[in-house]
Amino acid sequence: MNRTLLTSTLPNVTESMLSAQFWFQETGWTHRANDKVDASLQQTYQSYIQKHAQSMFDLVELWESAKAGLGWDDSVPVPPVPPSPRPVLYGADGGLLPEAFWQEVSESIAAAVPVLHTTAADRTEDEQQPLNTPKVHPGFSVRRADVRRYPTQEPGFKGSADKEFDRFQDTALHTFEPVLILLGTSDNDWYYIVSTTYTGWVHARDIAIATDEQFREWARFTQTGRPFIIPLANNVYTQANPYDKTVSQVNLEFAAYIPLAESEHATRVSGEQTAAEGQPVGTPARNQRPVGNQSPIGNQSPTGNLRVYLPVRNDDGRLDIHEAFLSAFSPVHFGFRPYTRFSVVESAFRLLSERYGWGDRFGCHDCASFIMDSYRTVGLQLPRDAGQQEEALPNFLEVPAEAEFAERTELLKELAPGDPLYMPGHTMMYLGYLNGHHYMIHDFAGYVNSEDAALARASDDRTTDASMSETAAEVTSGGDGGLNDTGVQSIPVNEIMVSTLDILTSRRRAYIEELTGVGRLLM
């Protein structure tokens, strides 16, 4: 296939560099040798991260405590209210958000209450509460769902012309992701939820309330031996089903965990035949083709299809589980990918050129969720935000703040493909050292014109505490290709792409000069 690298605004990046295989060949790492890594390493690191990440929650433990009447975990954040004085933000029409907007949001949050029991099915056998008693509810996202700072769909942009960086957009839930529902707005349009990695407001239409039995069955299904698949691309769709629109052409996003509805006696091995291993991507191996239940779905034959379970929100807002077909030739992996460097880096390259999506906007990723989801394909759940990841990772190598450019260049030569890199407001994945440059793959907004390199080197201005709180979009800002807030020419990228660590951030310093640390999650 003839791939064309866009007229490169990225210095020292060639088309051959745009594949995972290239970096393992050029750096001397062989993914075959790394396949021998002990899988127990993933479990060890996951336990460490879970213990040290204040932003991650064990939903099953929280649910069991709430159900038993043992009280609520005070570490779970309460819904934030709009600050005062109000930030200067602009809405979808480009106009300044008025005080009336902030007041409406504040009132909506203040009036939110725990969701009520509505049917006897809500209660477990040992519960004695009557119907219509408020309580915490378990549930699941029925699709990829935006998690908002406030219960409103109105965006909050820093500039009147901005259409990308909505400050009210925090993250997104994966399809079939477990949540606990803490509050609902008075109009029943929004739920305040806690997920494994975040809290926030989600449209009620995107969440199905589960019974205790359903939650216990599905909240940890990837750990119970139930077979499942992981899409390795965005926009993987189920087959059309004119008889059940709830599961017809459903978009299954990258790194979602989707349970297979095959017979429990089906024989299957974990894995996908990738191009690197001599087969077209998505081609099932002989012992991976669908077996077990051979009945049709939606009057379609099971031949050439995978039978999956999908969560559906019924008319009562409850969880139903429906079967659907997914083409067996879709880019999916059966179970977790092997816990190896090649798996993580190859997963990352599956998203190459995907547009930058602030807070997972547009159905895309931002810098931190890109790293999180790449590792999610091998079964390691990282915290959602870059700063949270940096604080929770084991084997973290801190880069001394006083280290100069040359010292940092030598230090990074000890790294290997797949190591996550951190700087204030941004996270990246290391690839290797080649022709005098360190390389990375990352999801970034843009960089400063290289003609300002001399200015950056000559400037002895150090970032202030305020600037260190800049977001990833601001640190790596490309804007519209004009002058950014620092008065320096910037070049937009706004996608997941390979670059060197020599390019400059909006603070007119090379990425390598901004690094604060490196995670070592793979051997």
Number of C-alpha atoms within 10 A of each C-alpha: 3 4 8 7 11 8 6 10 14 19 11 16 16 12 12 12 16 19 16 22 18 12 23 19 11 14 14 10 17 15 15 9 10 17 15 11 15 13 13 10 14 20 13 11 20 19 13 14 21 19 12 16 18 15 21 24 21 12 20 18 11 20 20 13 14 16 19 11 10 10 10 13 12 7 10 15 12 14 19 11 15 15 9 7 6 11 12 12 18 23 21 17 12 17 13 17 20 13 10 9 14 17 12 13 17 17 13 19 22 13 13 20 17 18 21 16 18 14 11 11 13 20 17 13 9 8 11 8 12 12 14 13 11 16 17 19 25 27 28 29 26 24 24 19 22 23 27 25 21 23 25 18 14 17 21 24 23 19 15 15 13 16 16 18 19 22 16 19 24 21 25 23 25 21 24 25 23 26 29 25 26 21 25 25 21 15 9 14 15 24 26 29 25 26 22 21 21 21 26 24 26 28 20 20 18 21 32 27 24 24 18 19 10 16 23 15 11 19 18 15 16 17 10 9 10 15 23 22 24 23 21 26 18 18 14 19 18 22 20 17 18 12 11 13 11 17 24 17 18 19 16 25 22 27 26 24 26 25 21 22 22 21 14 12 9 15 13 16 13 15 17 21 18 16 11 11 9 8 13 14 17 18 18 23 13 9 12 19 16 23 18 13 14 13 12 13 16 18 10 13 12 19 15 14 20 24 27 20 20 25 23 22 23 14 9 10 16 18 23 16 15 14 16 26 29 22 18 19 15 19 23 25 22 21 24 20 21 21 25 25 25 24 22 25 25 19 25 26 23 18 21 17 16 18 21 27 27 29 26 23 21 12 19 21 27 29 29 29 25 26 31 23 22 28 26 22 27 22 21 20 20 29 27 24 23 24 16 18 23 25 16 22 23 18 12 16 14 13 20 12 12 9 13 11 14 10 13 17 19 10 12 17 11 9 19 22 23 29 23 29 26 25 22 19 20 26 29 26 27 24 27 24 22 13 6 8 14 19 23 21 27 28 33 29 27 27 31 28 21 19 10 16 17 10 13 18 12 9 11 8 11 9 12 8 8 7 14 12 13 14 14 22 24 23 27 28 25 25 22 14 16 13 15 19 13 10 9 18 20 27 23 19 23 24 22 27 22 26 22 24 22 20 21 25 26 25 23 23 22 22 21 24 22 21 21 16 20 24 22 17 21 18 12
